[in-house]
Amino acid sequence: MTAAAEKTAPAPQRPAFGTVLAPLMAVATYQNGRWGQAEVRPVGPLELSPAAHVLHYASTCFEGFKAFRHADGSVHVFRMARHIERMRQSARQLVLPQPDAAQLAEMVTTVIARCRDSVPEAPGALYLRPLLIGTTANIGAAATPASEAMLLVLASPVWDYFAGGMKPLRILVDDVNTRSTAQMGMVKTGGNYAAALGPTLAARAEAQVDQVLFCPGGEVQETGAANFLLLREGALLTRSLDGTFLHGVTRDSLLTLARDQGFKVEERVFTVAEMLEWAKTGEAALSGTAAVLAGVGTLIHRGSEHRVGSGEVGAVTRALRAQLVAIQQGTAPDRHGWLTRIAG
């Protein structure tokens, strides 16, 4: 291949997010009222009874966060303690044995350290997926919590979510249905994602949208997989925290950065009508671990399309995302102590 051809050759296509696993995982089991010692072993199939509680009664929760390789070669995990506490909260809501915070932190850091070669250079990252499942073998335990459980930590190298450039999202506004039940919305459990999948796929087929924004009773909540923010220069509006939707760690980080810059940050209930009025001159975005902050270009409500601002990803959205990514990747100061350095 000539030098000219090398310059114009397209970058190699990366695997889809989450489809590649690092070679090792950490596993711990809960029996007889206590957690056993964790072990690190090659990623492989799990031995699980067909009567396991998780298979029949959905006793499972998980987390998702990232570790980043900095320019000096060091590796840092972002907001691990906050994610661990949220997982313990999910376990309490599901009446599962709570992971020990110190043990889970050690499992996470050990997997990262042992899989250090799997951490991509920026803008890639190593995605961490702790998973908790009820393993009690009893198909008659619909009204009984799991007394046995398994805790795993998987890792997956992931690359730039916006490798092809940031594109404005099309969002269908559903002002009738809910993503989850009122008491379970704040739990990071697979059932909530399964419940949102059918409406999301139907909306994609009918309106060529990327996501559904659930707004039961006309009050804005969240999409099937991300929190929702309204932005404009110096101002940010998002739904106040309650039990109906996930308390996003990325959401919290972005709100903190906005307050640091003197933004007027409002966390309160607001309506679809208020959102559509804001969208005429402002910005809208979805926040989550994978994309950090993804701009919304179009909101579709009851058959009518409403352009958000210019219809492109807004300047405030881009700037706020860049600031958080810079902290994660070590090119901006970590003033809030969000990064934990992995030894080695």
N, C-alpha and C positions, 0 to 999 in steps of 0.2 A: 504494500500500500504506500502511495506517495505521501509526502509531508502535507500537501494540500488536501488530499483525501482524508488524512488523519484529523485535520482541523475541522473538516465539515462532517465527519462521521457522527451520527447521533450517539448520545450517551447510552450505555447498556441499560436495558429495562430492568428495574428492580422488582423483586418479589412483592406481592401484595401485602399490605400491613397485616402482621400477625401470622403469616403462613409459614414462616421459617422459625424454628426453635433453636436456641442455644443447646449445646450437647448435654448439659447437666440440669438437674432439678433437685430441690430440697423437699423432703417429705417428713411429716410428723403425724403420729396417730394419738387419739384421745380414747382411753379405756379406763374403766374402774375409777372414774372421777379425776383423772390427771392426764396431762400431756406427757408423752414419752419423749425421749431424746430424738432430735431431728437427725436425719441422715441425708447426705448428698449422693445421688446416684444417677446413672445415665438416664436420659429421657426415654421412657418406654411405656408399654401398657400397664394399667393398674389392675390389681386383683380385687374384684368387687363382687359381693353377693348379688344375684339378680333380685333379691329381696331388700336391697339397701334402701334405706329411708329416702335418700336423695332421688332415686329413680321413680319413686311413687308419689312422694309428697313435697318435692322441690325444695328440700332443705339445703340450700346452697347460696353462697354469696362470694363475691370476688372483689378485687381491686385492680387498678391499672395506673401505673406511673412509670417514670423514665429515669435512666442514668445516662449521663452525658460525658463524652471524652473531651477534655479541654485541650487547648493548643499545646500545653506543656506535657501532654500525655496522661495527666491525672484523670481519674474518673470520679464523678460526683453524682449522687442520687438526689432527685428533687422532691422535697417535702414528704419524705418517707414517714416521719412520725405522724403527720396529719392523715395520711392514707391508712396507716395502721390503726389509728383511733377510729376512723370511719368504718373500717372492717369490723372492729370490735363492736361498734354500734350496730352494724348490720346483723352480726351474730346474735346480739341481744334481742333485736326485733324478731328474728327468726327462731329464737329459743334454741340456738345451737351453742355448743361449748365455745366460750370466747377464747380466741388465741391469746397466749401470753405475749404482751407487747415486746418484751425484751427478746423472747425466743424468736418471734417473727422477724424482728429487726435483724437478728443474727442470721436467720435463714436467708433473708434478702441480701445482706451484705456478703455472705459466704458465696451465694450463687454468682453475684456480680464478680467477686474476686476470682473465683474458679473459672469463670467464663469471660475473663477480661479481654481476651483476644476477639470475642464476639461483639464488643462494643464498637460501633462504627464511628468514623470520624464525623465531625459536624458537616452538614446539618442532620446527620443520622443520630440515632440514640439506641439504647438497649431498653426495650419495653419490659417492665416487670409485671407479672400476673400472679399474685397470691390467690389461691382458691381454697375455699372451705366447703366440705360436703359432709352430710350426715350419712354414716355407714351402718347404723344399726339394722340388722337383718330381721325385719318384721313387717309383713305386708298388711298387718292389722293395726298399724300405729298411726292412723290418720289423726287421732286426737292426743297423741303422745309424742313429745319431742325426742329427737335422736339423742341417745346416751353415749354413742360412739361416733367418732368423726375422724376425718383425715384433712390435714392442712398441707397444701403444696405451694411451692413457688416455682413458676416457670419463667423463662426469659426468652425474648424474641428480638433479634436485631431488626430495626426498622429504619427507613430512610425518609428523606424529605417528603412530607405530606403534600406539598405544593410543588413537586418537581417540575410540573408543566406550567407553573405560574398560578397565582391565586385567581380563581374565577368566582364571580358572584353567584350565589345560590338562589334557586327558586324554591319557595316555601309555600305549602298549602296551609292555610289557617283553618283549623277545625274547631268551631266554637260550640260543639256538642259533646264530643267524646272526651274521655280522660285517658291519660297514658297508663295510670295505675290506680289502685285503691288509695283512699286518703291516708291510711296508716302505713302503707308500704312503699309510697313513692320515694321516700328518702333512703330506702334500702337498695344497695347495689346487688340485685339478684337477677338471675337469668329470666325469671318469669316476667319481669317488667319489660325487658327487651322483646321477649316473645309476644307479649300483648300488643306492643307497638308495631310489630313487623307486618301484620296483615293490613292495617290501615295505611302504612307507609308504602307497601308494594302496590296496593290499589290506587293510591294517589299518584304514584309514579307512572302507572299505566294510563290513568285517565287524564292527568294534567302535566305530565313530564316534569315533575318536581323532584327535588333532591331529598326533602324531608317534610314531615308534617309537624306543625306547631300546634300543640294541644291547648285549647283555651276553653275549658268547660264553663258553661254559664256565661261566656263572653269575657272571662278573665284570663289574661295571658299567663301561661305556665311554663312549659318547656317542650322541646321536640323529643322524639323517641330516643335520642342518644346524646343530647347536648343541652346545656343551659342557654337561655336567650337573653341578649342584651340590646338595649337601645343606646346609641351614642351620638354625640355631636361635640363640637369644640367646647371643652370645659364642662361637659355634663354627661352623666351616665345614669340610666334607669334600668332596673331589673326587679324581678319579683322578689318580695321579701321571703325569707326562709320559713317554711312550715313543713309538715310531714308529707305533703302531696308530691314533692319532686326532689330530685337528687341534689344534695348540698355539694356542689362541685368544688374541688380544690383549685382547679384552674380559674373558675369564676372568682373564688375568694382572692386568689393572687392578683388577678386583673383589677379587681375593685381596690385592693390595697395600693397598687401602683397608681391608679387613677386618683385616689385620695392624696397620695404623696405629691402629685402634680397640681393639687388644688382644684381638682374636678368637684363639681357638685354631684355627689353620688347618692342616689335615692334607691332604697330597697323598700318597695311597697307593692300593694295590689294595684294593677292598672288594667284597663279594658282594651278590647280589640279596637274600638273606636279611637281611643287615645293613641294606640300604637300606629294606626293608619295615618292619623294626623301628624305624628312625629315623623313618620317615614317620608312625608312630602319634602322635608328639607334636611332631615337627619340621616343617620346610619343605623343599621341593624346587623347583628352578628351572632353566631353560635360559638360557645366556648366549650372546650373539652381537652382531654389529654392528647389525643391524636393530632388534631389540627391547631390547637391552642386557641386561635380565634379565626373564624371563617366568615367573611362578609356576605350579607344577604343583598341581592339585587332586586328581587321581586317577591311580593307577598300576594298570594291568590286567595281571595275571600269571597265565598258564595258566587263563584263564576267570574268575578271581576279581578283583573290584574292591577296591582298597585306598585308602581316603581318606587324603590327606596332610594331617595336622593337622586343621584345621577344614573342609577342603575348599575354602577360599578362598585367594586370594593372601595370603601371610603378611606380618606386619609387618616382619620382618627383611629379607625380599626387597624390599619396597617401599622401605624406608629405604636399603638399600645401592644400589639402582637410582637413587634420587633423588640420592644423594651423587655418583655418577659423572656423571649427567646435569648436575648443577649445575656441575661442573668443566668439562664440555664446552661448556656454554652461557655460561660466564664469570661465573656468580653465586656461585661458591665459589673459593677460591684454588687455583691449580695448583701444588701443592707438589712435584710430581715432574717438572716440565718437559715435560709431555706435549703441550702445545699449541704449534704453530708459527704465528706471525702471518703472514698474507699481505700483502705490501706493496701499497699503493694506497689 
